[in-house]
């Protein structure tokens, strides 16, 4: 029996927009995440931005601190 996987809402564009606004490469962002205790590699983060992997809440909390933004900024355009 074939099972269909339901795709979740993709916040990858918002993650990319916030990272670009902060003028950070994926490598530099991941280094900062690791410095703050989130063990995220660049390939994993790239999957977040591509919508191939759902981001963990703990990573969003840390990104909010790095970007000094609101949680709403992560969910713009997602309803």
N, C-alpha and C positions, 0 to 999 in steps of 0.2 A: 504494500500500500504506500502510495506516495504521500509524503507529508509536506505541506506548504509552510514555509517559514515566514511569519509576519514581520515585515520590516518596521522598525520603530522610527519615530520622527528623527530626522538627521539634523544635529546641531553643528555639524562640521563646518559649514560656512561661517557660522558665528564664531567658532573657535579660531578659524583662520583670520577672520576680520579683526578680532581682538589681538591676536598675536602680531599681525601686520601693523596695527595701530601702535603697538608697543615697540615696533621696530626690532623684533626679535626673530632670529632664525629658529627653526625647529630644534636644532642642536643646542643653541643657547638657552632656549626655553626649557628643554629637558634637563640641562645642567642645573638650572635654577630650581626646577622641581625636585631634582635629586638632592640638592643642597638643603631643601626644606623637608626632606623625608619621604618624598613620593618617588619610588623606584620605577620611573617611566623612561623607556628608551625612545629614540627618535622613530624607529620603525613602528612602535606601538602608537606613539602620538600621531604619526602620519595616518594611521588607520582610523583614529578618532576623527581627524579632519576629513577623511574620505568617506566617513559614514559606514565603514566596514566593521567597526567595533564600538560598542557603547562605552562611554566614559564613566568612570566611577565617581560617586558623589565626593569622596575625599579629594580627588584630583580637582574637581570644580571648586571646592572650598579653597584649595591652595592657589588655583589660578585666580580666583577672586581677589586674594590678597596680593598676588603679583601685579595684576592689572589695576588694582584699586578701583574696581567697578562694582556694579550691583549684580545680583543674581539674574535680574531681568535681562541683562545684556547677553546672557548665554542663550536665552530662549526667544529672542526677537524673531518674529515671523513664524513661530511654531504654535499651532493651536490645536 
